[in-house]
Amino acid sequence: MRALRVLLFAAALCGCESTPKAPEAGPDGDITISNDELAPMRRFVLETRRVIAAQFIRVEATRQFFEQAMGFTRDPVYVRREGPTLMEDGTRLIILRNDLEQEENLDPDLLPRVYFGMNGLELRAYKEIRIYLVEPKDRERPIHLTVQARNAVGDVKMWVTGRLQHAKPSLTIVSQLIWSPEKKEYKHRSSIG
């Protein structure tokens, strides 16, 4: 079974207009997503400043688009990085663990951190971040990101452009491109809850 590959390109770079195509794979299992279709996802994940702090964070993201936009920072003394470990289905797992016993009020530079883009989503964990980089499997939803943050005690906190927006025991962010048969193009769908 051939893996579905997603080709991302900027129509502006080649000086041509892109025509939205149905999510049918080309001869190599590729589908093409235009820069216009990607723009809302880019704004939501890579350009809107959100910071989430929680004890445990799980990230599932398609390798295409997100792997190249994702960065890690960690203090090598206090934070261990495991992986990437290749799983049977092709998923790559990366784990960042904090070895400090203190639960909160830590210097943020000592926490495991994952960020998307220069000014986009940033995740900070007091205990652990698990990142699953998956291969796209669904032509109806070829690119997606899901962040699940939870605390055993206390609230997960999310700041948007410096202001506290959410404080609750768990928080989920979803960003995905979904095929719209009516519009004959991919549309961005997102939620925070």
C-alpha positions as CSV (number, residue, x, y, z in Angstrom):
1,M,0.0,0.0,0.0
2,R,1.5,3.3,-1.1
3,A,1.7,6.1,1.5
4,L,-0.3,9.3,0.7
5,R,2.1,12.1,0.2
6,V,1.0,15.7,0.4
7,L,2.7,18.3,-1.8
8,L,2.5,21.8,-0.6
9,F,3.4,24.7,-2.9
10,A,3.1,28.4,-3.1
11,A,1.4,29.5,-6.3
12,A,3.0,32.9,-5.9
13,L,6.4,31.4,-6.2
14,C,5.8,30.0,-9.7
15,G,3.8,33.0,-10.9
16,C,0.8,30.9,-11.7
17,E,-2.7,30.4,-10.3
18,S,-3.6,27.2,-8.7
19,T,-6.8,25.4,-9.4
20,P,-8.4,23.6,-6.5
21,K,-8.4,19.9,-7.2
22,A,-10.4,17.0,-5.8
23,P,-8.5,15.0,-3.2
24,E,-7.5,12.3,-5.7
25,A,-4.0,11.0,-5.6
26,G,-1.6,11.4,-8.5
27,P,0.5,8.5,-9.9
28,D,2.8,8.6,-6.8
29,G,-0.1,8.9,-4.3
30,D,0.4,12.7,-4.1
31,I,-2.2,15.4,-3.6
32,T,-1.6,19.0,-4.1
33,I,-2.7,21.7,-1.6
34,S,-2.4,25.3,-2.6
35,N,-0.9,28.1,-0.6
36,D,-4.3,29.8,-0.4
37,E,-5.8,26.6,1.1
38,L,-2.9,26.5,3.7
39,A,-3.0,30.2,4.7
40,P,-5.8,29.9,7.4
41,M,-3.9,27.0,9.0
42,R,-0.7,28.9,8.9
43,R,-2.3,31.9,10.6
44,F,-4.0,29.7,13.3
45,V,-1.0,27.6,14.2
46,L,2.2,29.5,13.1
47,E,1.2,33.1,13.4
48,T,-1.2,33.5,16.3
49,R,0.7,33.7,19.6
50,R,-0.8,31.1,22.0
51,V,1.1,29.6,25.0
52,I,-0.2,26.5,26.8
53,A,1.2,25.3,30.1
54,A,0.2,21.9,31.5
55,Q,1.6,18.9,33.2
56,F,1.1,16.5,30.3
57,I,0.8,17.4,26.6
58,R,0.1,15.1,23.7
59,V,0.6,16.4,20.1
60,E,-0.4,14.5,17.0
61,A,0.6,16.2,13.8
62,T,1.1,15.2,10.2
63,R,4.8,15.3,9.3
64,Q,4.1,17.2,6.2
65,F,3.8,20.9,7.0
66,F,4.2,20.6,10.8
67,E,7.5,18.9,11.1
68,Q,9.4,21.6,9.3
69,A,7.6,24.3,11.3
70,M,8.1,22.7,14.7
71,G,11.0,23.5,17.1
72,F,12.1,22.1,20.4
73,T,13.9,23.9,23.3
74,R,15.0,22.2,26.4
75,D,17.5,22.5,29.2
76,P,19.8,19.5,28.6
77,V,20.4,19.1,32.4
78,Y,16.8,18.9,33.5
79,V,14.9,17.8,30.3
80,R,15.5,14.4,28.6
81,R,14.6,13.9,25.0
82,E,13.8,10.4,23.8
83,G,13.5,9.5,20.1
84,P,12.5,9.9,17.5
85,T,11.3,6.3,17.7
86,L,9.8,4.9,14.5
87,M,6.6,3.0,15.2
88,E,5.1,0.2,13.0
89,D,2.7,2.5,11.2
90,G,5.4,5.0,10.2
91,T,4.7,7.4,13.1
92,R,7.7,9.0,14.7
93,L,7.4,9.5,18.5
94,I,9.5,12.1,20.3
95,I,9.2,12.5,24.1
96,L,10.4,15.4,26.2
97,R,10.5,14.7,30.0
98,N,11.2,17.0,32.8
99,D,13.2,15.4,35.6
100,L,12.6,18.1,38.2
101,E,10.3,17.2,41.1
102,Q,8.8,20.7,41.5
103,E,5.4,20.9,40.0
104,E,5.0,24.6,39.1
105,N,6.6,28.0,39.4
106,L,9.6,26.8,37.4
107,D,11.7,29.0,35.2
108,P,10.0,28.5,31.8
109,D,13.5,28.0,30.3
110,L,13.8,24.7,32.3
111,L,10.5,23.2,31.0
112,P,10.2,21.0,27.9
113,R,8.9,23.3,25.2
114,V,7.6,22.8,21.6
115,Y,6.8,25.8,19.4
116,F,5.3,26.2,15.9
117,G,6.7,29.0,13.8
118,M,8.4,32.1,15.2
119,N,5.3,33.6,16.8
120,G,2.8,30.8,16.8
121,L,1.6,28.1,19.2
122,E,4.0,27.3,22.1
123,L,3.6,24.3,24.4
124,R,5.3,24.1,27.8
125,A,5.0,21.0,30.1
126,Y,5.8,20.6,33.7
127,K,6.2,16.8,33.3
128,E,6.1,15.5,29.7
129,I,5.3,16.3,26.1
130,R,4.7,13.4,23.6
131,I,4.8,14.3,19.9
132,Y,3.4,11.9,17.4
133,L,4.5,12.8,13.8
134,V,2.1,10.8,11.6
135,E,2.0,10.2,7.9
136,P,-1.2,11.5,6.2
137,K,-3.6,8.7,5.6
138,D,-6.8,10.4,4.7
139,R,-7.3,12.4,1.5
140,E,-10.4,14.0,3.1
141,R,-8.2,15.3,5.9
142,P,-4.6,15.3,4.7
143,I,-3.0,17.8,7.2
144,H,-4.0,18.0,10.9
145,L,-2.8,19.0,14.3
146,T,-4.3,17.9,17.6
147,V,-2.9,19.1,21.0
148,Q,-4.3,17.6,24.2
149,A,-3.1,19.2,27.4
150,R,-4.1,18.0,30.8
151,N,-3.3,18.4,34.5
152,A,-3.6,15.8,37.2
153,V,-4.1,18.6,39.7
154,G,-4.9,22.2,38.9
155,D,-5.7,23.9,35.6
156,V,-4.2,23.9,32.2
157,K,-3.6,27.5,31.2
158,M,-3.6,29.1,27.8
159,W,-2.5,32.7,27.0
160,V,-3.3,34.3,23.7
161,T,-1.1,37.3,22.9
162,G,-0.1,37.6,26.5
163,R,-3.6,37.5,28.1
164,L,-5.0,34.5,30.0
165,Q,-7.9,33.0,28.0
166,H,-8.5,29.5,29.4
167,A,-7.8,27.8,32.8
168,K,-9.4,24.4,33.1
169,P,-8.3,20.8,33.9
170,S,-7.9,19.9,30.2
171,L,-7.7,21.7,26.9
172,T,-7.8,20.4,23.3
173,I,-6.8,22.4,20.2
174,V,-7.5,21.0,16.7
175,S,-6.5,22.5,13.4
176,Q,-7.1,20.5,10.2
177,L,-7.6,20.9,6.5
178,I,-10.8,19.1,5.3
179,W,-12.0,18.6,1.8
180,S,-15.2,20.6,1.0
181,P,-17.1,18.9,-1.9
182,E,-19.3,21.9,-2.3
183,K,-16.4,24.4,-2.7
184,K,-14.1,21.8,-4.4
185,E,-11.2,22.8,-2.2
186,Y,-9.6,22.2,1.2
187,K,-11.0,24.3,4.0
188,H,-9.4,25.0,7.4
189,R,-11.4,23.8,10.5
190,S,-10.2,24.6,14.0
191,S,-11.4,24.4,17.6
192,I,-10.3,25.1,21.1
193,G,-12.1,23.5,23.9
